[in-house]
Each structure stands twice: as C-alpha cells, then as structure tokens.
Amino acid sequence: MPAQITQHRPGLAILLKLLAVSMFVVTSALIKETADQVPPGEAVFFRSIFAIPVILVWLAARGKLRDGLVARNLRGHLARGVLGTTAMGLSFAGLAFLPLPEATAIGYATPIFTVILAAVMLGERIRLFRISAVALGLVGVMIMLWPRLGTSSALQDTATLGALLILAATICRSFVQIHIRQLVQTEDTAAVVFYFSCTATVLALLTAPFGWVMPSGHTLLLLVAVGLIGGIAQILVTSSYRFGPASMLAPFDYASLLAAIVIGYFWFSELPTLVMLAGALLVVAGNGLVIWRERQLGLMNAKARSVSYPKS
C-alpha cells in the first residue's frame, strides 16, 4: 500500500525499507521460536493486538488518526481481514516446519501469483514479456518445492507440510494484494492498516476454543515483541513510500533473504541448500523483470501524459 510521495529522499526511503524488511524477518524468527509452544491462531492474535497501539500512536503523530478510523467500505475491510489473517495464520504454521530462509524464499512468489490473479480477476492484459517473467518465477517455485515433493516419503515429511503451508500463504497474500488495489480506491491507507490489525485480532481470537495455551513468561514476552516489532515494521515500510517510489524500493524486499540466512544460521543453525538458492534466484529474476516492465510502462505513460498535456 504505497503512500503518496511527499519528499523525494531516496537514501532515507531505502534505509526505512531495509529496516522494515529486517524487522519482518525478526518477527518471523520470533514466531518460529515460539511455534512449538503456541498455536498459529494465538500467535496471530498477539501479532495483531500489540501492533494496534503502535499504529494508533503513529496515526496520531501524523495527524491521520481520524482518517485511520474512517471506514467507508466495511465489507471490503472485512474481506481484506479474512484474507490477510488466513495468510498470516498459514505462514505462522509453516514456519514451525520449515527453515527460515526457505520460508522467506517461497514467499517471494507473491508478486508472481499477483500478476496471474490480476489477469484473471481484474482483466489486466499480460503480454509476452510478463508471461515469460511469470513462467520464470513459477519454475523457481517448483525448483524450491521439488526436494519436498519429489520423494515417495515426502508427504510424511513435516517440511513438506511446511512448504505447502507457506505456498498457500503466498497465494493468499496474492489475493490480498489484488483486494487492496480495489480497496484503496475508496479507503485511506491508514484505515486499511488499522482495520486489518483490528479484524485480524478478532478473527484470531475466534480460534481460542481450538487449543490456545497459557504461554510461559518468556514466551509471552516474545509474542508481545512480535506485535510491537511487527507494528513498527509496518510503519517503516509505509513511511518508506513517502520518500521514494515503489519501483525503486521493490528490489530491496529481497534483502530479507540475506537477513533470513544470517538469522537462520545463528539462531536456528539452518543453512540454505543450493537447490533452494537456485530456485529463489529464478523467482527473484522473474519478479525483477515484472518490476522493470512496470517501471518502463510507468515512464512511457508519464511521457505520453506530458506530451498530451503540455505546460503553457
């Protein structure tokens, strides 16, 4: 949900984006650390409810508190909440069974699936260039998944379950991206951020009868940290788009893989495989081609508008 650029400060924009990306990886690591003690629904609850105070303080500081509390499309916010909460729950569940770098890399497929869904659901035209980029990305996804699916005993492997859960979360996030494109046409970005956290909190609370536990003091602190850090990361990534265009900042999303490799190694003693890195590289390449094409189209459209409407 890129915000409108208020100042062009690329250095600050990149710094904010990198901080946000790193903090999101930290929240994933914290969720992974608590996954064997806390069910995914309970983790989603803590991630959402403790992000709300952070978001409210941020909105108040920016003078956007009123905008953040105005919901013109309640049904749209609810649909976004259901999709986003489902994606978050699936992702948290998958982290329990999959190495952090691999879970991060599979998540890179979101833009690839978004392009496909945009064509199916929004009727967007996909030309040969983007079709090739999508195909490249999908090949990368299959390469990453193949070691989990390519053996006769794979279905009994918990890592296979983790990979499928992360993949399902990725597809759900693609639906979220499509829905947000429509939602922001009538809703303020602040409202989208705030009401998602509220909706996710309520929906996660509904999972309490299905096995919530009383966390230990240490686990409780980690869960609270997940919410606070996640809320701050959301603010940082939203703020980054105030100082630089989305096309410039998009490639820095992939810094999360480096962060995941470092954290995975030192925290969980995990190392990425060459097959996973090869697949991730193809997914990143496919996404990069889509980003480059979108940037080119944006420049061409801007040039056309400047020719059609010359300054007097």
Secondary structure, 3 states (H helix, E strand, C coil): CCCCCCCCCHHHHHHHHHHHHHHHHHHHHHHHHHCCCCCHHHHHHHHHHCCHHHHHHHHHHCCCHHHHHCCCCHHHHHHHHHHHHHHHHHHHHHHCCCCHHHHHHHHCCHHHHHHHHHHHHCCCCCCHHHHHHHHHHHHHHHHHHHHHHCCCCHHHCHHHHHHHHHHHHHHHHHHHHHHHHHHCCCCCHHHHHHHHHHHHHHHHHCCHHHCCCCCCHHHHHHHHHHHHHHHHHHHHHHHHCCCCCHHHHHHHHHHHHHHHHHHHHHHHCCCCCHHHHHHHHHHHHHHHHHHHHHHHHHHHHHHHHHHHCCCC
